[in-house]
Amino acid sequence: MTNPTDRAGSASPDNLADPQGYQRHLIGLVGYDDPAAVQGSTIATWRALVAEAGPDLRTRPELAEWSVLECLGHAVDAELVMSGRYRWAIAEDDPTIVGFDQDRWVAAFDHGHADPEGLLGLFEALRTANLALVAGTTPAARARTVRHPERGPESLGLMFTMTAGHDRFHLAQARRALAAVRAG
């Protein structure tokens, strides 16, 4: 996937070339909204979008762009990765985490041919567990950090907010993909 864009259709900062810009971009997508509320509503939003996509669920708008289902698959991958990152932040002292190549994961796990109900079920289970985990933390735990290889130190609270922005970013991407497919 090349040149991802935000809800307004403008290019998002590249997470490798401009890691702090990417971080600010995701935080900006949350604004003053409660990150837990944003994340809590994402499950139902994905379910509705998958249902709306119907026969267009697996269709890419362009060869180098993800389908709705591939966007969902990436959301599942990201939630799985964040499950570990949250736990490392809580239990370890400033651990260095591993990044991942989202395009390689989408291709390697063949998200374009995945079972949408399986992806939705896994996303819901992971998200529900992560929301409960973070809700049960103290302010001191939310201030604990991991060391991201490109972005440097990130606290549990910051990662949690970025995840809410990540939700909004990829839901908007999936909506644009569906609109482009239907527009022909």
C-alpha positions as CSV (number, residue, x, y, z in Angstrom):
1,M,0.0,0.0,0.0
2,T,1.5,3.3,-1.0
3,N,0.8,6.9,0.2
4,P,-2.0,6.3,2.8
5,T,-4.3,9.2,3.3
6,D,-6.3,10.5,6.2
7,R,-10.1,11.2,6.5
8,A,-9.7,14.4,4.4
9,G,-7.8,12.5,1.7
10,S,-4.5,14.2,2.3
11,A,-1.3,12.1,2.6
12,S,-0.4,10.8,6.1
13,P,3.2,11.3,7.2
14,D,5.2,8.2,6.6
15,N,5.8,6.3,9.8
16,L,9.4,5.6,8.9
17,A,10.5,8.8,7.2
18,D,8.6,11.1,9.6
19,P,7.9,9.0,12.8
20,Q,7.0,12.0,15.0
21,G,4.8,13.4,12.3
22,Y,3.0,10.1,12.0
23,Q,2.6,10.0,15.8
24,R,1.2,13.6,15.8
25,H,-1.1,12.7,12.9
26,L,-2.7,9.7,14.8
27,I,-3.1,11.8,17.9
28,G,-4.7,14.5,15.9
29,L,-7.3,12.1,14.5
30,V,-8.5,11.5,18.1
31,G,-8.6,15.2,19.0
32,Y,-10.3,15.8,22.3
33,D,-12.3,12.5,22.1
34,D,-11.8,9.8,24.8
35,P,-9.5,7.2,23.2
36,A,-11.3,4.4,25.1
37,A,-14.7,5.5,23.7
38,V,-13.2,5.8,20.2
39,Q,-11.7,2.3,20.5
40,G,-14.9,0.9,22.1
41,S,-17.0,2.0,19.1
42,T,-14.6,0.6,16.5
43,I,-15.8,-3.0,16.8
44,A,-19.4,-2.1,15.8
45,T,-18.1,0.2,13.1
46,W,-16.0,-2.5,11.5
47,R,-18.9,-4.9,11.6
48,A,-21.2,-2.4,9.9
49,L,-18.6,-1.6,7.2
50,V,-18.0,-5.3,6.5
51,A,-21.8,-5.8,6.1
52,E,-22.1,-2.7,3.9
53,A,-19.3,-3.8,1.6
54,G,-21.0,-7.0,0.8
55,P,-19.7,-8.4,-2.5
56,D,-17.1,-5.6,-2.7
57,L,-15.4,-6.6,0.5
58,R,-12.4,-8.2,-1.1
59,T,-12.0,-5.8,-4.1
60,R,-9.0,-3.5,-4.2
61,P,-9.7,-0.1,-5.7
62,E,-6.2,-0.2,-7.2
63,L,-3.5,-2.9,-7.3
64,A,-1.4,-1.1,-4.7
65,E,-4.3,-0.3,-2.4
66,W,-6.0,-2.4,0.2
67,S,-9.5,-3.7,0.1
68,V,-11.9,-3.2,3.0
69,L,-11.1,-6.8,4.2
70,E,-7.3,-6.1,4.0
71,C,-7.8,-2.9,6.0
72,L,-9.7,-5.0,8.6
73,G,-6.9,-7.6,8.6
74,H,-4.4,-4.9,9.2
75,A,-6.5,-3.6,12.1
76,V,-6.4,-7.1,13.6
77,D,-2.6,-7.3,13.2
78,A,-2.2,-4.0,14.8
79,E,-4.4,-4.9,17.7
80,L,-2.4,-8.1,18.3
81,V,0.8,-6.2,18.2
82,M,-0.6,-3.6,20.6
83,S,-1.6,-6.3,23.0
84,G,2.0,-7.2,23.5
85,R,3.2,-3.6,23.6
86,Y,0.8,-2.7,26.3
87,R,1.9,-5.6,28.4
88,W,5.6,-4.9,27.8
89,A,5.0,-1.3,29.0
90,I,3.2,-2.5,32.1
91,A,5.6,-5.3,33.1
92,E,9.0,-4.4,31.8
93,D,11.4,-1.5,32.4
94,D,11.6,0.6,29.2
95,P,11.8,-2.4,26.8
96,T,12.7,-2.0,23.1
97,I,9.8,-3.2,21.0
98,V,9.9,-4.6,17.5
99,G,8.2,-2.8,14.6
100,F,6.4,-4.6,11.8
101,D,5.9,-4.1,8.1
102,Q,2.1,-3.7,7.6
103,D,2.2,-4.6,3.9
104,R,4.2,-7.7,4.5
105,W,1.8,-8.9,7.2
106,V,-1.3,-8.2,5.1
107,A,0.3,-10.2,2.2
108,A,1.8,-13.0,4.4
109,F,-1.5,-13.6,6.2
110,D,-3.5,-13.3,3.0
111,H,-6.0,-11.0,4.5
112,G,-7.7,-10.4,1.2
113,H,-9.0,-14.0,1.3
114,A,-9.6,-14.3,5.0
115,D,-12.9,-15.1,6.7
116,P,-14.4,-11.7,7.6
117,E,-16.2,-13.2,10.6
118,G,-13.0,-14.8,11.9
119,L,-11.2,-11.4,11.6
120,L,-14.1,-9.6,13.3
121,G,-14.2,-12.1,16.1
122,L,-10.5,-12.0,16.7
123,F,-10.5,-8.2,16.6
124,E,-13.4,-8.0,19.1
125,A,-11.7,-10.4,21.5
126,L,-8.4,-8.6,21.4
127,R,-9.9,-5.1,21.6
128,T,-12.2,-6.1,24.5
129,A,-9.2,-7.5,26.4
130,N,-7.0,-4.5,25.7
131,L,-9.7,-2.0,26.7
132,A,-10.1,-3.9,30.0
133,L,-6.4,-4.1,30.6
134,V,-5.8,-0.4,30.1
135,A,-8.9,0.6,32.0
136,G,-7.5,-1.3,35.0
137,T,-4.2,0.5,35.0
138,T,-3.1,3.3,37.3
139,P,-1.8,6.7,36.1
140,A,1.7,5.5,36.9
141,A,1.3,2.4,34.8
142,R,-0.1,4.5,31.9
143,A,3.1,6.6,32.1
144,R,5.4,3.6,31.7
145,T,7.2,3.5,28.4
146,V,8.5,1.2,25.7
147,R,11.2,2.2,23.2
148,H,9.9,2.2,19.6
149,P,12.7,1.7,17.1
150,E,11.7,4.7,15.0
151,R,9.7,6.9,17.3
152,G,11.6,6.5,20.6
153,P,9.9,6.3,24.0
154,E,6.2,5.9,24.0
155,S,4.1,5.6,27.1
156,L,1.2,3.2,27.5
157,G,-1.2,6.2,27.5
158,L,0.3,7.6,24.3
159,M,0.2,4.2,22.5
160,F,-3.4,3.8,23.6
161,T,-4.3,7.2,22.1
162,M,-2.4,6.4,18.9
163,T,-4.4,3.2,18.6
164,A,-7.6,5.2,18.6
165,G,-6.2,7.4,15.9
166,H,-5.1,4.3,14.0
167,D,-8.7,3.0,14.1
168,R,-10.0,6.2,12.6
169,F,-7.3,6.3,10.0
170,H,-7.9,2.8,8.7
171,L,-11.7,2.9,8.9
172,A,-11.5,6.0,6.7
173,Q,-9.2,4.2,4.4
174,A,-11.6,1.3,4.1
175,R,-14.5,3.6,3.4
176,R,-12.5,5.3,0.7
177,A,-11.6,1.9,-0.8
178,L,-15.2,0.9,-0.9
179,A,-16.3,4.2,-2.4
180,A,-13.6,3.9,-5.1
181,V,-14.6,0.3,-6.0
182,R,-18.2,1.3,-6.3
183,A,-17.4,4.4,-8.3
184,G,-15.7,2.1,-10.8
